[in-house]
Amino acid sequence: MIPTLRILTNMGSLQRLAPFWVLGLVLFILNFSLLAFVAVIYGVVLQFFVEYVMHRFLYHREPPQQQGMFNDLYRSHIGHHEFPTNPEFFTGGDNWYALKFGLVAAALHTVVLWPILGLSSAALFGTVALFLGSVSAFTFYEYCHTLAHVNVPKGWFGNKVTQSHLRHHFNDHETTFHVSFGMGWIDRLFGTSYSREDARERFDRDTILSLGMDPEDLRLIEARKAFGLPKSPRDRAV
């Protein structure tokens, strides 16, 4: 557990979100009510859906042809699949992205709810939902994701998380887009649950690490070079 937490504390996105999580917690305590409680639950559930949608539709989108844009996607996710034990690639390259996303989402919730709840209640709901509820769920996601990739004693919980997530990496990258423990129902809801038969049919040993791309694709070669990685993911330390 300690090595996992050490990696989490060094994550730039969580460091930048931490003061806003404290703000959300303070507002929740000072304004404890049914509205604040609902905001936390809503924020948690919202984040689990965001986790799924971003993973499936943003990180697993069609790789861009333009090298600069491809490098951005490589740094965000493809590199993590090619070198899944490298903690530098556990998260994307933009440490400010999660905070910017949270600020915009909180503002949008405030604007939409303003006519219904009034400005102060709408702002309270948006802030508590996004910065207490969603950030808590996001931290849990990062914990589960990191735990799945580090080589430490894991126990029942850690083994369940690892088994589920590594199916996505090494068996079928077109399924199991949820990462957080207990969120498999989201994959079932959207038809992307793991199937051993489908995985066996789709599995390609040569391309599984590069998300279906030819590992010798020039875009991959240039991206690895740009980020100082080995020439081939087969050269990585396992």
Secondary structure by P-SEA (a helix, b strand, c coil): caaaaaaaaacaaaaaaaaaaaaaaaaaaaaccaaaaaaaaaaaaaaaaaaaaaacccccccccccaaaaaaaaaacccccccccccccccccccaaaaaaaaaaaaaaaaaacccccaaaaaaaaaaacccaaaaaaaaaaaaaaaacccccccaaaaaaaaaaaaacccccccccccccccaaaaaaacccccaaaaaaacccccccccccccccaaaaaaaaaaccccccccccc
